[in-house]
Amino acid sequence: MTYPKQWTQKEFLENKIKLEKEGIEVVLIDTILSPIDKAQTVVFNPHELKHYPDGSVFVFYCDSGKATLDRLDEYKERFPKQHCISLKGGRGYWRKKYDAT
């Protein structure tokens, strides 16, 4: 799979299901200490994130998606064995009732 710079919520949810069936972890990472309701998130902690298996997909989010997109190269440098993606629209665009199935 080719990984783009950004995923929408729909792409995140669909790819999470698909990739986890293949044994690849997909992690939604909170960079603003503000969890998304009804979504499993992990707080950005570089030390803890290094424990995820190589090839995991890290999807970073902020309020609007702009800051994480701007920092994407920094995340890729910090986690070279993972696939780093920004959540398009960030937390503000997340729809609580959206279902990927």
Phi, psi and omega in degrees: 000138174269133183256123178280180177284330183225151169234141169283172176301317180300312179297319178301308184295318180293315181290328177300313179299311182297310185291324180291333173295333179270002178087015180258126179283136177238120188239128176268117190250122181276114180260000186237009182056043179217092184297155177269129178301138177062026175226139178278116182237161176234134179288139180299113178214097186308322180297315180288324182293336179291349180274353178285149181299149174305141179089358176296157179252121178257121178248109184269142175224154174228200181291318186242349183091348183286315183295318181290327176293319178297327183266005186303319178297323177296316179296319180296323178290321181288327182235069186292342181265003179245166174259120184253130184223150175259141177278115182296128180084348177058204182297326182295335182265351184295129178257116185299327186264005180289135180234124183283346183276000000 
